[in-house]
C-alpha cells in the first residue's frame, strides 16, 4: 500500500463537518486568525512608516550617529522586525500544529 493510500485511508473515515463544528477546531481557527491579523497589521504598519516619514517629514534625514541617519537605522530595523516575526511564526506554528493534532486525535476517538 502506498503512502498516499495509507494517509487517505487514515483520514477518510473522519467526519469533517463534525470536526469543523467542534469547539477545539474553532479555538484553533480563532487563535490563528488573531495571530495572523495582528502580525500582518503590525508588519504593514511598520513597513509603511518608512515611506510616510520619508515623504512627509525630515526626521529621517537627521543624523543618528556620525554620518548614519535615522533612515538607515529605520531600514535596518525593518530587517530585524522581519526576522523577529519569522521566529515568532515558527514558534506559534508549533503551537497550532499541536492544537491541530489534538483536534484530529479527538476526532479519531469520536469526541469532537
N, C-alpha and C positions, 0 to 999 in steps of 0.2 A: 504494500500500500504506500503510495507516495505521500510526501509531507503535506501537500495541498489537500489531499483526500482525508488525511487524518485530522487536519485542522478543521476542515469543513464538517466532518462527522462530529467533532468535538463540540462545535458551537451550533450545529444545525438544530438541535433539539431545544435550544433556548427560546423562551418566549420574549421577543424583543419589545413588544408593546408593554408587557408587564415590567420589564427592566426599566423602560423609559418612564413609567409611572411611579417607580419606586422612589422613596424619599432619599435614599443614598445616591442614586443617579442624579436626582435634582440638585442635591448638595454639591456633587461633583461639577455639574454644569454651572451652578452659581459661583463656585469658587474660581473656576477657570475664567468665567466671564468677568468677574471682579478684577482678577489679576491682569487679564489682557487689556481691559478698558483702561485701568489705572496706568499701566506701563505705556500703553500707546499714547494716551493723553500727555503723560509726563514727557515721553520722548519727543513727540511732535512739538510740544510747548517749548522745551529746552532747545531743540534744534532750530526752531523758527525765531528764537530770540536773537540769534546772531545776525541775520539779515535785518531784522527790525531795528536792533541797536545800531547797525552799520549805516542804515539809511536815515534814521530819524534822530540820531544823537551823535555827539562827538566823543562820547565816553570811551569807546573802544580805541580811539587814536591816542589816548593819553598813555604815557609810559607806565608800565608796571614795575619793571626793574631794568635799569640801564636802557638799552635800545629795544627791549622786548615790550610790546604794547599789550594792552588788555585784550585786544583782538586775538593775538596768538595764544594767550592763556585760555580764553574762552573756547577757541577752536580746539585746543588740546583737551580741554575739559569734555568736549563732546566725544572724543575718542574714549576717554576714561569712562564716561557715562555709558557708552555703548558696551564696553566690556563688563561693567557692573551689572547692567540689565541682562546681559547674556548669562552671567554667573547666577543671577537670581532666577532666571528662567530655568536653567539646568536643575537647580535645587528644587524649584517649585514643580517642575515636570516630574521629578521623582515622587513627590507627594501625590500628584494627580495620578500617576501610574499605580501607586499603592491603593488609592481610592477606587480606581477602575478595577483593579484585581479583586478588591473586596466586593464590589458590585457583582462581578462575574461569579465569584465563589458563592455568594448568597443566591444568585440566580440558579446555579447548578444544584444547590441544595434545596431549591424550591421555596426560599424565604422572601423573595423580592415581591 
